[in-house]
Amino acid sequence: RTQTEARAELGLTRDATLIGVPGTLRPMKGHPFFFDAVAPLLHQRDETRVAVTGQGTSDFSYRLKEQILGLDIQDRISFLGWVEDMPAFYRACDLVCIPSRAEPFGRTAIEAFAVGTPVVASAVGGLREIIKDGETGLFVPYGAEEGLACAINRLLDTRDLRQEMGQNARQTAKEKYHEQIYKTRISTLMRKEFT
């Protein structure tokens, strides 16, 4: 489906530049870091919006909403809650941000790759094995607010770079994470283990 169709399905504005933040709402996922970093950017870029998926405890959700009120960006943030059709979410976004302070594997990066959406992420855990900095996405150190804002701005300002990284990301998903390739790898490991 097109980006416009995906946005319509999720009730998101058609004309905005959209940054997506997938994942559950919990401290490890880095939402406070993201909001602090993106607030100045949102004040400068009238067309930019943020869509956040996932659910969390009422206490943490409340703290996040208080934070965005304090940053005066509440009219730019959409909390979508549980999203059944995550491929539509990734397709709706111009880029995806994964600001986690820890990420054992990084499935959300692979999901974004599969639909050709580039990723800006914290350089932590499994994300460092999945994303090729400068090829399929951009890395920043966790907590580096200015670095995160600069990386997001760089992709938003350079459509050609977004498209190139998106194509590279989709190719990476196809070559490394497609179901059949994964099954083949597991079968190979099992054969080695039992022969």
N, C-alpha and C positions, 0 to 999 in steps of 0.2 A: 504494500500500500504506500501511498505518497505520504510525505510529512504532514500535509494539510489534512488528509484523511485520518491519520493517527491522532493528530491534535483534536480533531472534531470528536473522535471516539472517546477521548479522555476529558473533553470539555475545556480544553486549553485554547488560549487566544491564538488566532491564526497568524497574525502579522508580527508577533514578538520574536526576538532572538531568545532562545530558550536554553537555559542551563539545567540539566537534570542531576538530581542527587538521589541515587537509589540506596535501598538498604533499610534495615530496621532502625527505629529511633532509640539509640542507646549511646552512652558516652563514648564507647570505643570507636564508633563510626565517625566521630570528628565534626559533628554538625556545628557546635559552638565556634570552632576554629574556622569553618567555612563561612558562617554568617559574618563573623568579624572581618574576614578577609574580603568578602564580596560586597559588603555594605558601601564602601566608597565608590566602587565600580558601578553599583546600581544607581547611586546618586548622580553619576556622570553620564550614564547611558540610559536614556529614557525608554528605549525600545527593549531593554533586556529584562527578562523575567526568570524566576527560578521555580522549578517544580520538584517537590520532595515526596518520595514514596515511603511507605512503611508505617508501622505502628510501634508504639512503645508504651512505657508506663505513663500514667497520667501525670506523675510528678515531673518526669523528664520532658514530656511534651509541653507542659505548662512553662517550665524554665526556658525552653526554646522560644516559645511564643512571647514570653516576657523579654527575652533578648532581642528579638526582631522588632518588638515595639520600641525598645530603648534605642535601637539603631535607626528607627523610623523607615523601615523597609517592608512593613507588613503588607502594603498594597502591591508588592512585587513578588511575594512568596505564595505559592499554592501548595498546601499540604494535601496530598491525594489519598493518604491512607493506604490500605491494602489495594494493590493493583493486580487484577487477575491476568491481564494481557501485558506482560512486561515487554515483549517485543514491540508493541505499539508505543510504549513509553520511550524506549530507546530510540525508536524511529522518529518520534515527535521532537526529540532534543537536537539542538545544534552541536552540543557537546555534553559529555557526562563528567561530573566531578566526583571522585571518591577520596574524601579528605580524612580517611581513617587514621587513627593513631596506631592501630595494629590490624593486620589482615592476614590470617593464616594462609588463605588460598587466593581469593580474589575473583570469585565466580562472576560478580557483577561486571568486571572489566571484560571478561570473555563474552558475556551476553551482549554488552554494548558493541564489542567487535563484530559479533555475528550479523548485526544489521548495518555495520559500516559507520558507527558513531565513534569519533575520537574521544580519548579519555585524558583528563588531567587528574593526577592522583598523588597521594603522599607516597614517598619512596620508602615503603615499609613492607615487611613480610613477603607473602607470595606475589604481591603486585609487582615487585622488582623482577620476578621471573617471567611474568606474563607480558608486561608492557616494555616495548623498546623505546626508550626516551628519544624523542625527535623523529621517530618513524611511525609508531602507532598511537602515540600520545606524549604527554609531557609529565615529568616528575618534579615535585617540590618537596623539600624537607617538611615533615609534619611540624606544624606550629609557625611556619614561615609565612605570615599573612601577606606581606608585600610580594613574596615570591609566588604565592598562589594567585593573587590578583593579577600579577604580570603575566603568568602563564595563561590564565583565562582570557585576558585582554588580547594576548598574542593570537590565540586561535580565533577569537571573535573578530579581530581586525583583518584576518587573512583567510578569506574564503577558500582560496586555492590550497593553502596549507591544511585546512580542515578537510577538504575533499581528498587530498593526497593521503593524509593520515587515516581517514575513514576507509579508503580503498586498501591501504596496507593492513589496517586492522581486520577488515573482512577476510582478506587473503590469509592472514595469520590464523584466524578462527577456523577457516576451512582446512588449512594444512596441519594444524596442531590439535584442534579441539573438536573436530567433527566426530559424531558418535561412532562411525565405522573405524576411524583412525584410533580412537580411544579403545574400542573393543580389540583391535589388532594388537595394540600395545599390551593390554592386559593378557591376552592369549599368549603372546610371546614371553612375557614374564612368567606365566604359569608353566609353560613348556620348559623353560630354563630351570625353574624351581623343581620340577618333578622328573627331569631326565638326568 
